[in-house]
Amino acid sequence: MRAFVKVGVIGLGYVGVPLAAAVAATGASVVGVDIDPGKVDAINVGQSPLRGHEPGLQSLLKEQVSKHRLRASLDPSEAANADVVAVCVETPIEPSTHDPSNKALKAALAGIGPHLKRGALVTIESTLAPGTMESVVRPTLERASKMKVGRDVHLVHCPERLTTGKLLHHLTELPRIVGANEPIALRKALAFYGRFVNAELHATDWTTAEVVKTAENAYWDVQLAFANEVALISEELGVDAYRVRDLVNTCPFRMMLIPGAGVGGHCIPKDPWLLISPAVQTKPELIPTARSVNDYMPKRMARLVEEGLAAAGRKVKGSRVAVFGFAYRENTDDARNSPAKEMIQELRKRGADVVIHDPHARTERGYTIVRDLKAAVRGTDCVAVVTAHDAYRKLDLKALKRTMRRAVIVDGRNVFAGPEVVKAGFVYRGIGKGQF
């Protein structure tokens, strides 16, 4: 089980980096491959390319690099003759049509295919629309490798179940779904994942595995949409949605989730679309409706900023708004599909000057991140909290008010208690909150 193996990890992002480090820690020789020179260089000097708080990851990665078990490369041929190749590239959707985009997946398979050895196991950790293993992955891999899946090389779908901020814990402690269409592939996959997963490995077929992964994220999206819609109703009725949630959850078998400024991340905004994309006879209604509710929340945040400014005697046009948080998840740098982006665009359309603060996330095209919180707040008319980073929970409201031009706080993550904010002299608005 712990015998020496060579493993290739294609894609060094939020899945590939912890996977590569964890597999190397079992004694395997791991080569990570990515198209980003910055990621490759960082890993080769023992530095994680991921920012934010990821318990244990930096120390584990540094240790494996120092022991020469883990290295990174831009060249897929460096992973030649690997016993196992794990593909961990992003599988986004087309923004206008919501159709799956498999460009990165096809490129990864085309790149590694010519270097596969006979008998190798290829495991697809990327999330896939149902049917993609059969219609895209298998033929692409067979063309690139000039070998037959199931005879010469073996193929499984073991979709990741990772959340930023908990990458290593989720990688090693959560049960996994192993989709295999033939017994040798299943045997190899169970041996590989058994090296580092301390939980159940549930065997099934390719398509079932595809449906399971996309369904579990669609489930979460629908539940978040329910919480967000209750929050919007609560705002209108003047009650606190977070108190409503607490009381709802005193009823057995209820688990209302936490409402907020919007739903982000790589998975949840797009996996529901992947799930329903192959449906022809079925005409899904609930899942697209949930997506619409969650997509609306950043727009609601922009409207609350406008309402808060009006209550303070200021028009949104020409105002200066500090957006607190660009990452979609607290205490991480992960800004993929962050609701902050949609909110910022809405505020800019209304004529606001927006400054963005985040202690972890990086500047992107069109979104400049300010690290100095005092500099970000100075001279602003409103602070809008989109991400519940720990740094924001510790703010001194009196000191904050002295720095601002006008005192308005819009709370998208229940970071502040409304009465305390009002008592400190602010106009306060929030998702799921009545007016104070």
N, C-alpha and C positions, 0 to 999 in steps of 0.2 A: 504493500500500500504506500509506503514512504520511500520507495525506490527512486533513484535519481531519474529525473525526466527533464527534457527541454521543453519550455513553454513559450509560445509567442502570444503577446497581447497587442491587438491592433486597435489603436485609439487610446490615448492617455488623458482621459478626462475624469469626470467624477466617478466613473465605473472602472475604467482601465487602471488608474493609479492605485487605488486600494487593492484591486484584484491582483495586480502584478506584485505588490509588496507582500500580500498575504500568501500567495503561492510560493514566492521566493523563500518565505519563512519556513516552509515545509521541507526545504532542502533542494528544491528544483532550481534549474538554471533558467532565468526568465529574461527575455528580450522584449522590451516594449517598443512599439513602432507608432510614430505619429508624423503628421505633415508639418507640425509647428516646431520650428527650431528652438524656440524659447522653452517649450516643455521638455524637449530632449536634453537641452543643455542643463536645465535645472535638475532633472532627475540624475544625470550623470555626475553631478557634484553633491548628490545626496539631499537635494532640496525638493520638497513637494511643490508642484506648480499650482496647487489649490490653496486659496486663502481662506480665511475664516477659521473657526474653531473646529478641528477634526481630531478628537481625542485619540492619541496613540499613533496616528498616521505618520507624522513627520519623523518620529523616533524610529518607527519600524522601517520606513523607507531608507532612512540614513544608514541604519544597521545592515540592511540587505545589500545596499550599494557598497558599503565598506567591506563586506564579506565576499564581494564579487559574484553575488548570486543574481543581481539585477542590474541591467543596463538598458539604455534607450538608444534608438537609432531612427533616422529618417528613411532608411532603406529596408524595405520588406525582405530583401534577400538575407538580411542578418538573422531572420527567424527561420531560415531554411532548415529542413530536416527536423522541425519541432515534432514532438510526440503529440502535443495538444496546441491548437491555436484558438484563442478566444477573441471574437470580434465584438468590440465595444464602441462602435461609432454611433453618432446620433442618427435618428430616423425621424426627421421632422415632417410637417405637412406643408402643402402649398398654401400660402396665406389666403389667396382669393377663392380657391375651390375646396380647401380642406382635404384634398386628396393626398395620399402618402407620397413622400419624396424619398426614393431609395438610391439617390445618386451616390451618397457617401458609402452606403452599404455595398453597392455594386463595385465602386472603386476599390474598397478594401478587399473584397473577394478577388477581384481581378489582379490586385497587387500581390496577394499572398499565394494565389492559386498555383503559379508556376513553380513555387518553392516548396510545395507540400511533398512530404515523403509518403510512400505507399503505407497504408495502415494508420495514418494520422487521424486524430479526432479533431473536427472543427466544431466549436460550440458558439452559437450566436447568442450573445447576451443582450444585444439591442432589442428594443421592443418592436414588434412587427404587427402589421395588419393581418388578420386571419387569412391564410392562403399564401402568404409571402414566402414561406419556406419552400413550398412546392413550386410556385410560379416564378420566383425570382432567385432565391438563394441556391437551390439545387442546380438549375441550368447554368447560372453564372459561374458557380464553382466548378462544374464539370467542364465548361468551355475553357476556363482559365487553367485548370490543372491537367486537362486531357485525361482525366481519370473518372471512373464511375462511382457515384455515391452509393454506399451500401456494399460495394465490392472492393474497391481500391482505397477509398477514403470513407470516413464515417462522420455523420452529421447529426447534431442535436440542437435543440432550441431550449436554452435555460435562461429565461429572461431575468435580468437583475431586479432586485427589490431594495434599492438603496435610497436613502434620504440624506441630503447634505446636512452636515452637523453630526451625523451618526453613521458615517460610511463604513468604518471597520466593524462596528458592532452589528449593523444590519447584514453585512457581507458574511460574517461568521456565525451569527446566531439565529437568523431567520430561516424557516423552511424554504426549500427551493422546489420549483416545478421543473422536471427534466423531460422534455419532449423528444422522444426517439421513435423512429419508424422501423428499426430493426435491432435485434438483440445484441449484436456486437457493439453498436454505438451506445446502447444503454449501459452495457457492462463497463465500457471505457469511461463513460460520463460519470457513473456512480463512483468509480474508483478515483477519478480526478476530483470531483467535488467533495468526496469523502475525506480528502486530505485537509480541508480547511473549514468546511461547514459543519458546525456542531448542532445540527438540527435535522429534521426529517427531509429526505429527498423523495419527492413524490413522482413516480414514473407515469408518463402518459404519452400521447402521440403529438406530433408537431402542431397540428391545428388546434387541438385542445389547449396546448400550452400557450399558443398565440391568443386564444380567446380569454383564457384565465388572466393573463397579464393585462390586457387592455380592459377587461371587465372590472378588475379590481380597482383600477384608476378611474374608470367611468363611475363606479359605485361611489367613490370618494367625491367626485365632482358633483354628482347628484345630491349627495348629503350636504355638501358645502352650499349648493344653490338653495336648498331648503333653509339652511341657517341664515343665509343672506337675505332671502325673501322675508323671513320672519323679522329680521333686523329692519328692513325697509318699512314693514307694517308697524313695527314698534316705534320707529321715528315718527310716523304719521299720528300714532295714538298717544305719543308723549310718554312712553314707558321705556325702561332700560332692557334691551334685548339680552344682555348678559345675565341680568337677574332672571329674566324669563327662562333662559337656557338652564341656569342652575336649578330652577324649580321644575322645569320639564324633566330634567334628568333624575329627579327624585322618584319618578314613576318607573317601576320595573320594566326592563327591556327597552328603555328609551336612551338614546345617546345622541342628542342634538350637538352638532359640532359648533365651533366658534366662528361667528361671522367676522367679516373684515373688509379691508380695502380692495380685495381682489385676489384671484387665484393665479399663481405663477409656477415657475419651474418648467423643466423640459417635458415632464410626463403628463401631468393632469390636464393642461390646456389642449393637448393634442391627442392623447391616447383614446379619449371617447370618440374622436373622429376616425381613428384607425379601426376601432371596434365596429363601427357602423358602415365603414367604407365598402365592404363587399356585400352588404345587404341589398338585395334586389327586390325580392318579393315582400320582405318586411319593410315597412315605412316607419322608421324610428321617430318618435315624437318627444318622449321624455328626455332623452339624452341631449338632443340639440337644444331643447328649451332650457335645460340646466346650464348649458354652455352660454346661452344668451344672458341668463340672470347673472352669472359670474363675470361675464365680459362687461356688464353694465356697471359693476361696482367702482372701477376707477373713474368712470364718468360721474357717478354719484359723489365721489370724493371731490372732484373739481367743482361740482355744484355746491357742495357744502362750504368750500373755500369762498365761493362767490357770496353765499348767504352770510357767512361769518364776517367777511369784509364789509358787506352792506350794513350789518348790525353795528360795526365799528365806524361807520360813516365814510367808507372807502370803496370806490369802484374797483372791480378786478382789473380793468384796463389801466395799465400804468403802475399797478401795484408790484411789490416785490415779495415773492413767496419762497420760503425755504422748505424744500421737500426733505424730510428726514427719512432716509432709507431708500436705497436703489436696488439692493438684493431683494429677491422675493421672499427669502426665509431669514429669520433673525439669526444674527451672529455667524453668517456665512457670507461668501463673496458671490454666491450664485444669483446672477441677475437674468437668467434665461426666462423669457416671457414675463418679466416682472410687471406687475400692475402699475408700478411707478412710471413706466414709460408711457402708457396710455394716459395716465393722469397728467403727466407733464405736457404731453401734446395737447390735451384739452385746455390746460391753463394757458399755454402759449397761443392757442387759437383765440382765446378770450383777451389776449393782450397783456398777460402778466409776464413779468421778468422772473424767471425761475432759477434759483440756485439749489444745487443738489448736494446734500451731505450724506456720506456713508463711511463708517470706519473700516469696512472690508472690501466693498465692491470696487471694481476698476472702471476708469473712464472708458466710454465707448463713443463711437462716432455719433455726434449729436447730443451727447450727454457727458458733460464734464463734472467729475466728482471732486468736491472740496473735502479735504481731510480735517481742516481746522474748523471745529464746530462754532467757535465764537465768530470767526470770520464769515461763516455761512449765514449766521443769524443777524449780524450787524446791519441795522437799517432796514430790516424786513417788516412787512405788515402782517404776515401770517406764517405760522409754522404748521405744516401738514405732515403728520406722522403716517408713513406708509408701511414701515418695517419696524417690528418691536425689538430692535437691538437693545442689549442691556444698557448701553451708554445712554439711551434716551430715558430709561426708567429712573435714572439717578439724577436727572436734571434739577437744578435749583430754579424754581419758577420765578422767584423774585429777581435773581440775577438775569434770567432770560428776558424778563419784561424790561429791565433797564437797557438791554442791548437793542431791543426792537423799536421800530418807529411807531407801529401800532401793535396792540396786544390781542392777537387772535390765534387760537390753537384749534386745529381740526385733527381729530384723533381717529385714525382708521384702524387701530389695533387695540383699543381699550387700554392704552398705556397709562392714562391718567384718570383719576376720579373727577368727574365733572364738577361737583360742588367745590372741591379744593382749588381747581383751576379758576373758577369764577371768583372764589374768595380772594385769590391772588391778584385779581384785577383784569382777567382775560375774558374776552368773548370766547365761548367754547361751543364747538359743534363736533359731532362724532357719528360714525356709522353705528346704527342701532341705538342711538341715544336721543332722548327728548331734549328740549331746550331747558337750560338751567337759568 
